[in-house]
Amino acid sequence: MAVAIIPWWVVLIWAVFATLFYLFRYRDVESLRNPFIILGIFAVHMFFFAWSAILFILFEFIRSKMKKKAD
């Protein structure tokens, strides 16, 4: 949690949401069945709240643009 102004429960909600999103979105990926990788994803979203939110949005935006380009 880089910014102390943000309540810890908001960061926790974000970390849980982002982790569950990745689990459902990429459920066919074999490496996401490893609990340590899941815990690592959660930890990144928990401790690097602002950067993980920016990267999450950026990666999903790029992914959607690439998918539209392929269609």
ABEGO torsion letter per residue (X at the ends): XABAABBAAAAAAAAAAAAAAAAAAAAABAAAABAAAAAAAAAAAAABAAAAAAAAAAAAAAAAAAAAAAX
